[in-house]
């Protein structure tokens, strides 16, 4: 229960940060933590569950909000991750971007990457 409360606090803070500041500024705050070790799969699942559950209670908690929140929570534990940003292919004239939280070869948050073209990775 305490972990879920922490996730809710982080998701709300990141959402507020993205409202008030630029993505780069919020990303810098998240990635300044020294995180080098890979997380085990159990911890990745726990973070994915906590952030996804908390995001249901935070209005407009987008994929980017969730990815940054998960990255922060992992980094606080010393676990490395990165945010991958891509755009959906074959959407006509409409640009649809998406963000994922990745740790090693694992997608922690964001779902399938299949329909998207990779643009950039941010993080460790």
HUJO-V140870 format. One record per pair of residues at least 24 apart in sequence whose C-alpha atoms are under 8 Angstrom apart, sorted by sequence separation. I is the first residue (numbers start at 0). J is the second residue. D is the distance in Angstrom with one decimal. If there is no record, write none. Layout:
I_J_D, I_J_D
//
This chain:
46_72_7.3, 88_114_6.0, 46_73_7.5, 87_114_5.8, 88_115_5.5, 87_115_4.2, 88_116_6.4, 86_115_5.2, 87_116_6.2, 70_100_6.8, 85_115_5.8, 86_116_5.3, 69_100_7.0, 85_116_5.3, 86_117_6.8, 66_98_6.7, 85_117_4.4, 86_118_7.2, 66_99_5.8, 67_100_7.6, 84_117_6.3, 85_118_4.8, 63_97_7.3, 66_100_4.8, 83_117_7.3, 84_118_5.7, 85_119_7.0, 38_73_7.7, 62_97_6.5, 63_98_5.3, 83_118_7.6, 84_119_5.4, 62_98_5.5, 63_99_7.4, 83_119_5.9, 84_120_6.3, 62_99_7.0, 83_120_4.4, 29_67_7.1, 82_120_5.5, 83_121_6.4, 34_73_7.9, 69_108_7.8, 81_120_6.3, 82_121_5.0, 10_50_7.0, 30_70_7.9, 34_74_5.1, 38_78_5.2, 81_121_5.3, 82_122_6.2, 26_67_7.0, 29_70_7.1, 30_71_7.3, 33_74_6.9, 34_75_7.6, 36_77_6.2, 37_78_5.3, 38_79_7.1, 81_122_4.2, 7_49_8.0, 29_71_5.2, 32_74_6.1, 34_76_7.5, 35_77_6.2, 36_78_4.9, 37_79_5.5, 66_108_6.3, 80_122_6.3, 81_123_5.6, 6_49_5.8, 7_50_7.2, 10_53_6.8, 14_57_7.8, 32_75_6.9, 34_77_4.2, 35_78_5.8, 36_79_5.6, 37_80_7.7, 65_108_7.3, 66_109_7.5, 79_122_7.9, 80_123_5.7, 6_50_5.6, 10_54_6.4, 30_74_7.5, 33_77_6.4, 34_78_4.9, 35_79_4.9, 79_123_5.7, 14_59_7.7, 29_74_7.8, 32_77_7.8, 34_79_4.7, 3_49_5.4, 7_53_4.6, 11_57_6.1, 14_60_6.2, 34_80_7.9, 62_108_7.9, 2_49_7.2, 3_50_7.8, 6_53_6.0, 7_54_7.1, 10_57_7.2, 17_64_7.6, 62_109_6.3, 3_52_7.7, 4_53_7.9, 7_56_7.7, 11_60_8.0, 3_53_6.8, 7_57_7.8, 10_60_7.3, 14_64_5.7, 13_64_6.1, 10_64_6.7, 13_67_7.1, 10_65_6.6, 13_68_6.3, 10_68_5.5, 9_68_5.9, 43_102_7.9, 47_107_5.8, 46_107_7.8, 47_108_5.8, 6_68_7.7, 9_72_7.8, 44_107_7.0, 38_102_7.3, 43_107_6.0, 37_102_7.0, 6_72_7.7, 37_103_6.9, 35_123_7.2, 34_123_7.2, 30_122_6.2, 30_123_7.6
//
